[in-house]
Amino acid sequence: MKNVSKIVEQFLCTSCGACCGACPKRCIEMKLNEYGIYVPEIEEAICNECELCLCVCPGYEFNYIEYQKRIFGKLPEHIGLGNYREAYACYTQDRDILSKCQSGGFVSTIIIHCLEKKLIDGAVVSKWKENSPFEPETYIARTRQQVLDAVGSKYNPVPAAQIIQELLKQKGKYIFVGTSCQIQAMRKTEKAFPKLKDKIFLYIGLHCLGVFTYHFHDQMCYKIRKNKKDIKYFRHRSKEWRGWPCDMRMKDKEGEVFDIDAKKSRLNPRPFFTAWRCQLCFDKANEFSDVSCGDCRMPKMHKKISAEGYDLKRGLSEFVVRTQRGEKIINDVINQKKIKVWKADPNDIASSIGLEKKLGVSVFRKIALCFSKGRPEYGVLFYNSRCKQSLIWNLLTPWTIIGSLLYYLFYKFSRFAFFRRFMKIVPHSIFGIVQKYLKRVILWMRFKKNVDIVLKITER
Ligand SMILES: Cc1cc2nc3c(=O)[nH]c(=O)nc-3n(C[C@H](O)[C@H](O)[C@H](O)COP(=O)(O)OP(=O)(O)OC[C@H]3O[C@@H](n4cnc5c(N)ncnc54)[C@H](O)[C@@H]3O)c2cc1C
């Protein structure tokens, strides 16, 4: 390989945009492909095969052990969650942020705090474009308003690391907010461009189970009988209708509002419209960030916090403090009462995001091998120590083989217009039923064999 074009062919591109951001010849552009994800398009005539794009690409290789040691000086004791110092549930005390943000407003509160204290000059955030609500835009926010313009999760591939060159030209310090693949890309880029390390004040990682391909927007527009071009406003998850944990909201040019129930718009169809590369990702907890966060999905915390009189419909975050720098900022924010926090059990966070998915990666790797597609190299294997290396139990514990095969085929066929047309007319409740029965089989098998998940790693 001399550039990243093979990585795209092998279904290994994460759409992070680092190759485009790092290319010294500026001959890489991120473009939507037929599978509905952003991939690098290379002007081969200009490319001098310097291989820098490969150096920064987390799509085909990211050495788990090397980066754990480089960032934290050690391998994690908690294999499910990664290296961490403390774990919390929280919500912001800023009412304005809380009403607009995705979860409990953790991300925006931290950025605004750092801006106000002049600890940073800006933060790299991502929003939907003003006049094109299905197109992502990554930019440096320097004011409170610019931070608030980017609130909310974009559950689609966002090539945020495209900003690398722009960041390198800036003076000062910056926060970078991103999904795990974007943060991995930035960590790899720091190695290639040591100057970048000085620019980054803090990495805020988003816990991430994967992204929808951009074809999914067509599906949703079809469901509300609207043309994509007529949509002016789009939020995957908006609190405006029924509060957190949020439903989808769209508005058309005439201002008509369309609210779509979370099950139909996100939860049921998610696995079947997820970008294939996300299924091969072990890093659901965003382990290489300074602090990582997500929606608080811990029933124990919900009970405790609502018993204190907080209305959960306003939103709740969970976060994991990983580095010393992260800890310092978080302590400042807590001491200044900008967020209200409760200590959380790290095992609960790990099981709500990371554990089973990490184990599932081995299944998806095997499927990729069967179809001669690429498999990212992490330098480690995750396995369930309770069932040792038993292939059949490893395969059956997280999802069934049939499930992962379906995910591959859905992704593979999504490039064909006839398939996309067919999928539009399939009620999304069918995806819910498929998932429900797959889960039942898995739970039944676990019950029979009493298979708990205790993650271990081995070096490859
Ligand atoms: C693709 C994706 C998948 C996720 N999956 C899960 C999950 O499975 N479980 C879970 O608990 N949490 C998940 N999250 C995180 C969750 O949805 C919230 O983003 C997180 O809790 C932060 O909420 P907040 O209220 O603190 O953020 P806000 O204050 O609303 O700020 C959100 C910040 O995230 C940034 N952002 C949003 N989307 C992207 C993107 N695609 N790329 C880069 N930056 C982005 C914005 O720039 C903004 O600064 C996911 C997020 C994303 C983007």
The ligand as an SDF file (V2000), in Angstrom:
LIG
                    3D

 53 58  0  0  0  0  0  0  0  0999 V2000
  -21.7880    8.5400   16.3410 C   0  0  0  0  0  0  0  0  0  0  0  0
  -22.0810    8.5830   17.8170 C   0  0  0  0  0  0  0  0  0  0  0  0
  -22.4670    7.4110   18.4730 C   0  0  0  0  0  0  0  0  0  0  0  0
  -22.7320    7.4320   19.8350 C   0  0  0  0  0  0  0  0  0  0  0  0
  -23.1030    6.2710   20.4570 N   0  0  0  0  0  0  0  0  0  0  0  0
  -23.3280    6.2730   21.7690 C   0  0  0  0  0  0  0  0  0  0  0  0
  -23.6950    5.0880   22.4470 C   0  0  0  0  0  0  0  0  0  0  0  0
  -23.8530    4.0430   21.8270 O   0  0  0  0  0  0  0  0  0  0  0  0
  -23.8680    5.1060   23.7910 N   0  0  0  0  0  0  0  0  0  0  0  0
  -23.7050    6.2640   24.4990 C   0  0  0  0  0  0  0  0  0  0  0  0
  -23.8500    6.2460   25.7210 O   0  0  0  0  0  0  0  0  0  0  0  0
  -23.3660    7.4230   23.8940 N   0  0  0  0  0  0  0  0  0  0  0  0
  -23.1740    7.4560   22.5500 C   0  0  0  0  0  0  0  0  0  0  0  0
  -22.8360    8.6150   21.9190 N   0  0  0  0  0  0  0  0  0  0  0  0
  -22.6260    9.8340   22.7140 C   0  0  0  0  0  0  0  0  0  0  0  0
  -23.9110   10.5900   23.0010 C   0  0  0  0  0  0  0  0  0  0  0  0
  -24.8140   10.4940   21.9310 O   0  0  0  0  0  0  0  0  0  0  0  0
  -23.6220   12.0800   23.2590 C   0  0  0  0  0  0  0  0  0  0  0  0
  -22.9330   12.6280   22.1580 O   0  0  0  0  0  0  0  0  0  0  0  0
  -22.7730   12.2910   24.4760 C   0  0  0  0  0  0  0  0  0  0  0  0
  -23.4230   11.7780   25.6070 O   0  0  0  0  0  0  0  0  0  0  0  0
  -22.5070   13.7890   24.7040 C   0  0  0  0  0  0  0  0  0  0  0  0
  -23.6760   14.3910   25.1060 O   0  0  0  0  0  0  0  0  0  0  0  0
  -23.6220   15.8730   25.7190 P   0  0  0  0  0  0  0  0  0  0  0  0
  -25.0130   16.2910   26.0870 O   0  0  0  0  0  0  0  0  0  0  0  0
  -22.5780   15.9180   26.7540 O   0  0  0  0  0  0  0  0  0  0  0  0
  -23.0800   16.6400   24.4410 O   0  0  0  0  0  0  0  0  0  0  0  0
  -23.4880   18.0270   23.7720 P   0  0  0  0  0  0  0  0  0  0  0  0
  -23.2760   19.1110   24.7550 O   0  0  0  0  0  0  0  0  0  0  0  0
  -24.7990   17.9020   23.0940 O   0  0  0  0  0  0  0  0  0  0  0  0
  -22.3380   18.1210   22.6610 O   0  0  0  0  0  0  0  0  0  0  0  0
  -22.1600   17.1130   21.7020 C   0  0  0  0  0  0  0  0  0  0  0  0
  -20.7880   17.2990   21.1080 C   0  0  0  0  0  0  0  0  0  0  0  0
  -20.4860   16.1560   20.3260 O   0  0  0  0  0  0  0  0  0  0  0  0
  -19.9280   16.5680   19.0840 C   0  0  0  0  0  0  0  0  0  0  0  0
  -20.3390   15.6000   18.0740 N   0  0  0  0  0  0  0  0  0  0  0  0
  -21.5730   15.1610   17.8260 C   0  0  0  0  0  0  0  0  0  0  0  0
  -21.5650   14.2420   16.8570 N   0  0  0  0  0  0  0  0  0  0  0  0
  -20.2800   14.0940   16.4740 C   0  0  0  0  0  0  0  0  0  0  0  0
  -19.6310   13.2750   15.5230 C   0  0  0  0  0  0  0  0  0  0  0  0
  -20.3000   12.4010   14.7610 N   0  0  0  0  0  0  0  0  0  0  0  0
  -18.3050   13.3900   15.4060 N   0  0  0  0  0  0  0  0  0  0  0  0
  -17.5960   14.2600   16.1670 C   0  0  0  0  0  0  0  0  0  0  0  0
  -18.1680   15.0460   17.1090 N   0  0  0  0  0  0  0  0  0  0  0  0
  -19.4940   14.9580   17.2470 C   0  0  0  0  0  0  0  0  0  0  0  0
  -20.4880   17.9360   18.8160 C   0  0  0  0  0  0  0  0  0  0  0  0
  -19.5510   18.7030   18.1240 O   0  0  0  0  0  0  0  0  0  0  0  0
  -20.7110   18.5040   20.2240 C   0  0  0  0  0  0  0  0  0  0  0  0
  -19.6150   19.2650   20.6160 O   0  0  0  0  0  0  0  0  0  0  0  0
  -22.6020    8.6490   20.5550 C   0  0  0  0  0  0  0  0  0  0  0  0
  -22.2300    9.8100   19.8890 C   0  0  0  0  0  0  0  0  0  0  0  0
  -21.9720    9.7930   18.5360 C   0  0  0  0  0  0  0  0  0  0  0  0
  -21.5680   11.0680   17.8250 C   0  0  0  0  0  0  0  0  0  0  0  0
  1  2  1  0
  2  3  1  0
  2 52  2  0
  3  4  2  0
  4  5  1  0
  4 50  1  0
  5  6  2  0
  6  7  1  0
  6 13  1  0
  7  8  2  0
  7  9  1  0
  9 10  1  0
 10 11  2  0
 10 12  1  0
 12 13  2  0
 13 14  1  0
 14 15  1  0
 14 50  1  0
 15 16  1  0
 16 17  1  0
 16 18  1  0
 18 19  1  0
 18 20  1  0
 20 21  1  0
 20 22  1  0
 22 23  1  0
 23 24  1  0
 24 25  2  0
 24 26  1  0
 24 27  1  0
 27 28  1  0
 28 29  2  0
 28 30  1  0
 28 31  1  0
 31 32  1  0
 32 33  1  0
 33 34  1  0
 33 48  1  0
 34 35  1  0
 35 36  1  0
 35 46  1  0
 36 37  1  0
 36 45  1  0
 37 38  2  0
 38 39  1  0
 39 40  1  0
 39 45  2  0
 40 41  1  0
 40 42  2  0
 42 43  1  0
 43 44  2  0
 44 45  1  0
 46 47  1  0
 46 48  1  0
 48 49  1  0
 50 51  2  0
 51 52  1  0
 52 53  1  0
M  END
$$$$
